[in-house]
Each structure stands twice: as C-alpha cells, then as structure tokens.
C-alpha cells in the first residue's frame, strides 16, 4: 500500500486519565518495526476488560492510553522478518500471543506463550520498548499489545490470527477475546459429553459463550447461575434450560444444584471471578467424574478454600486462560465454526454504534445493558 513505511495520521479514542470519557483525537501511527504489523481496524468491540483498565481502580494506571483489544482488521503493512502475513490479509488481534518458538508454544497442552503472554502494565512495543502512537510527538501508550480503539494500530505478528477473508469482520471480531475464552473453557477444558448436565456461573458475555459451548456439546441440561434474574430470558437463546439465583435460597447454591441434579452436575464453568462462586462451582460437581473450570479472574488476594475430601472423591478442578486456544493456530478454526453455521455469534451482539460514539458503548456496558457493542471505524 502507498502508506507503507510512512507515518499514518488517523483517529483514535484516547483515554487521557482514569474514568474520564474517551476523546477522539488525531494520532500519528509509526510504521511497523521488526516482527510487527500495522493493521487497519475495521470493527472493534468493547469488552469488560477495557472498562476495568479504563477505571483503573485496582491496577497500575497507565495513561494516556489507547485501549481496545477485541477487533477485526486488514493488514496495511508488515515489518522486517514478517513472513506469515502480507498486506490485505484479514486478521483478528489477540491480547495474548503465540511466538511458536517457546516451550509453551511447542507444548500441545499450553497456550501461555513465554514471549507474548498478556501483560497489562506494558504500554510499549516489546521489540524496542517504544510506543508506535504519538500526538504532536508525545507518546501515547499501548494496551495489551493491541490498542484497537484506533483506525490503525501496530501489533506484534505473534498476536495476530490470520482468518478466512470471507468471514464478516463485524461478527467474528468478537472472537478475539471474550467469546473464545468462554467457548473454549467448555469445549477444550470442561469437555462435557452429549447428554450431560452443565452449570454456568455468571451470565455475562463470557458465561453465555461457555453456555454456547455446552449447547454445541449436546448437553441435555444447562443450568445458569446468576444474581440477576433478568439474565434468564437472554440465556435461553444460548441453550439455558434452568436458572438458579443464589439469593432465592437460604443454603449454599452448591447444595441447591446437587439436589436438582441427583448428586451434582457433570461439569461447571465459573465466569464471574468471585471467589464464592468459584468454590460453589467446584463443590456442585458430581463425585466420581465431575469437572469444574475456573475462567473468571479473582482479586489477587482471594484464597480458594475447600475440603480436600472433595478432590479425593474424584472431583476435578481446572483453570483456563483464553479458553486454551493458541491464538494463531486455533482461532482460524473457531472462525470456520461460525462460517459452517455451528457457532452462532449474532446473538452476542446486542448493540452497534459508530466509532465516534465510543463513550455510548462504555455507558451501555456500565449499565449492564449490552453483551457486545460493535463499533464501525469508518463512518
């Protein structure tokens, strides 16, 4: 493309400080360096993680910053050493990467790349420790290596999944974070068998994606657990057969679930990040074969307490990161699940707004009204 090797000026939504509305600014985006790719973002979605780091209540505040990590785009140009991608390729940026060289990438069991594993505090490129974004020569920090709230962004090649160019980017962009996380937690880690009973704790976008995984697996009974009864109606679209609100009972929800299911569920997937829900998810699975999977990210000081006899009676507790998907190897196949009409993505997309109205997307998520709000970059 004619812009290759040159600085591009474009619009980006900049978070100047914690909790303040994002501001649409003209930013300069430098050309990609070695092993980097400059991507034209066509669609970006808002994930709760963006809101979390924008609020910056519990983390190191890194500002000014360009947030955003769920998106779909097209390669504009590539830096030195990039051979797997070329201008025009369709890609999904991912907050965690796959270098294909480290012990994790070479292991069939792990997706936790040593080089490109998520780093929420780093606001610069891994290669030279510099930002590729500036405003009037002053650096603006990156976010989880993606920064998709910009019409152009620079990303390490290992954090880009090359996908089928026929796939609609306004739909499959949501696979670059939350939906794959929940879906993979069920399909790759919990692995429910056909006809089994599955409990899903937390019915936000990630929990509903885990539920979609249970539906695809042929689970006969899918129990949604949430403190908000309004979530049940929406969850029915994802295969939810029963709904339990822990506030409706005067005993622990794991006991309620065990009574409902003749001793416990076959699989449980926890998507809230609350330690009590994590313990309940583990203790509600059936002895002998039950498996619980933790997806939600707890407070760093939270402690998981349970009786060891729960393990000795053959219950299994597992954790997962990004649904155990390797971004470059596996995400193209998840996109194909959508293209084959097995995986339904449209029902996750509750709102869409032009990029200039990005603060509306934040408001919708803060009010709990949206699962996924898609923003179209070109207006």
Secondary structure, 3 states (H helix, E strand, C coil): CCCCCCCEEEEEEEECCCCCCCEEEEEEECCCCCCEEEEEEEEEECCHHHHHHHHCCCCCCCCCECCCCEEEEEEEEECCCCCCCCCCCEEEECCCCCCCCCHHHHCCCCCCCCCCCCCCCCCCCCCCCCCCEEECCEEEECCCCCCCCECEEEEEHHHEEECCCCCCHHHHHHHHCHHHHHHHHHHHHHCCCCCCEEEEECCCHHHHHHHHHHHHHCCCEEEEECCCCCHHHHHHHHCCCEEECHHHCCCCHHHHHHHHCCCCECEEEECCCCHHHHHHHHHCECCCCCEEEECCCCCCCCCCCCCCHHHHCCCEEEECCHHHCCHHHHHHHHHHHHHCCCCCCHHHEEEEEEHHHHHHHHHHHHCCCCCEEEEECCC
